[in-house]
Amino acid sequence: MPTPQPTTVDFLLANPGHDRPFAADARFVADGQAKPVVVFVHGFKGFKDWGHFNVLADWFARQGFVFVKLNLSHNGLVVGGTGDLEDLEAFGHNNFSLELDDLGALLDALHAPGQTGIPATEMDLGKLALIGHSRGGGLVLLKTAEDARVQATATWAAISDVNPGWTEPQMADWQQQGVVHIENSRTKQQLPLYFQLVENYYQHRSRLDIEQGLRHRLAGRPLLIVHGDQDETVPLARARQLHEWQPAAELLVLPGVTHNFGGAHPWNSEELPEHTRQVAEATAAFFRLEMKD
């Protein structure tokens, strides 16, 4: 039996909070049957077509899902641009509230007839799940806590706090300078982060509180926490912290697995990295179980 070929639908999104369009795409096997919808959110310095993410999207599509991924609006990519980080000013003006609202704009678009170009007959929006990688993992936890349309959630190597531990001296210097720069180890770009990121965090602390969301608003909501025990970027302790805050969640620790689950950018194979395949299989099985009729 031939392997089904996924259909790809590209579309643009708009967030009423700003005037910057941002791109998304969906992959699914077009068979006229309503399928669960999985939305994937990239991490810090990531984007929807990074590395093996298109291979991942096709894999989920062949497993019977509609797999949707987006570029968060201020991740540094430009619609119609190079496909990599190039708008560093936009990157510097990103913040957590913008990202949550971007994800909300995508969920709204999926529920608005005709807005995405995905045939309504292909989607079962009563079975809507989120996956987030790294910082995106924190984002999907926060969005699940505030949006009842999300039926199940999986985090891959997720952060447990949007505040990485800014000290008072660091913030004072940052505020005085107005900006700090971090290096993108892949491209060697010096990426700006403007102080508005800190201001946004303190202005919206209750909305951006992952711990409180897990303790009080995700109780009873299906949640899978996946982390590699060799994660060099987000320590495994973060996953254990998330699980402590929501013990009903399922915790899966993968031995020998690093932060990107074997992926890299660019990715020139049509096969998934072995560690990504492991986490994808576990996640698909979890969603099928938790969103079954």
C-alpha positions, 0 to 999 in steps of 0.5 A, spaced: 500 500 500 503 506 497 505 511 503 499 517 503 502 523 501 500 529 505 497 536 503 500 542 505 496 549 506 500 555 507 496 561 510 497 568 513 495 570 520 494 577 523 494 579 531 489 585 532 494 587 537 500 589 532 500 590 524 505 584 523 503 578 519 506 572 520 506 565 517 503 558 518 502 552 515 498 545 515 499 538 513 494 533 512 492 527 508 486 529 504 481 524 505 475 528 507 475 525 514 475 529 520 482 528 524 484 531 530 488 537 530 495 538 533 498 545 533 506 545 534 509 551 537 517 553 536 522 555 541 526 561 542 530 562 536 526 557 532 521 558 527 516 553 523 521 550 518 527 549 522 531 543 521 526 537 521 520 540 523 517 539 516 519 532 516 515 532 523 509 535 520 509 530 514 509 524 520 504 526 524 499 527 518 501 520 516 499 518 523 492 521 521 492 528 524 492 535 521 499 538 523 499 546 524 505 550 525 506 557 525 512 562 526 510 567 532 510 574 529 516 577 532 521 571 531 525 574 526 522 571 520 519 576 515 513 573 510 516 572 503 523 573 506 529 568 507 526 563 511 531 565 517 532 570 522 533 576 519 529 582 522 533 583 528 529 589 531 522 585 531 526 579 535 528 584 540 521 587 541 518 580 542 515 578 548 511 573 552 504 576 551 505 577 544 506 570 543 500 568 547 496 572 543 499 570 536 497 563 538 490 565 540 490 568 533 491 561 530 486 558 534 481 563 532 483 562 525 482 555 525 475 556 528 473 561 523 470 558 517 475 559 510 480 563 514 486 558 513 484 554 507 484 548 511 477 544 509 473 544 514 471 537 513 478 535 514 478 538 521 475 535 528 476 541 532 473 538 538 480 534 538 485 540 538 492 539 542 498 543 542 505 541 542 511 546 544 518 545 544 523 549 549 520 556 550 514 554 546 513 548 551 512 554 556 507 557 551 503 552 550 502 550 558 500 558 559 495 557 553 492 551 555 491 554 562 487 560 559 483 557 553 478 551 554 478 549 546 485 546 547 483 538 549 490 535 550 497 538 551 504 536 550 511 539 552 518 537 549 524 540 553 519 545 556 521 551 560 518 551 567 518 559 568 518 565 562 523 568 567 530 565 566 532 568 573 534 575 572 537 578 577 536 585 580 543 588 578 542 584 571 535 588 570 538 595 572 543 594 567 539 592 562 534 598 563 539 603 563 542 600 556 535 599 554 538 592 550 542 586 551 545 582 546 545 574 545 549 570 540 545 565 536 550 560 536 548 557 529 548 564 525 553 568 530 548 573 529 548 578 535 540 578 537 537 584 541 533 583 547 529 590 549 528 591 556 520 591 554 521 584 555 522 584 562 516 590 563 511 585 559 513 580 564 512 584 570 505 587 567 502 580 566 505 576 571 499 572 573 498 571 566 505 568 565 505 564 571 506 557 569 506 554 576 499 557 578 497 555 571 499 548 572 496 547 579 490 551 578 487 551 571 490 545 568 488 540 573 484 534 570 487 537 563 491 531 559 498 533 559 504 529 557 511 532 559 517 529 555 524 531 556 531 528 555 536 526 560 542 529 557 538 536 555 544 541 555 539 547 554 533 546 559 535 542 565 531 535 566 529 538 573 525 543 569 520 537 567 520 534 574 518 541 577 512 541 572 510 534 574 511 536 581 506 542 580 501 537 576 502 530 578 496 528 574 501 529 568 504 524 564 512 525 565 516 521 560 524 522 561 528 519 554 535 516 556 541 519 552 536 525 549 538 532 548 535 538 547 533 538 540 531 530 540 537 529 535 535 535 530 539 540 527 538 546 522 538 545 516 536 537 516 537 534 509 534 527 510 527 525 509 527 521 515 526 523 522 531 523 527 531 517 531 530 521 538 524 525 535 521 519 532 521 516 539 517 523 542 513 523 536 510 516 537 509 517 544 506 524 543 501 521 538 499 515 542 498 520 548 493 524 544 489 518 541 488 516 548 486 522 551 482 525 545 478 518 543 471 518 542 
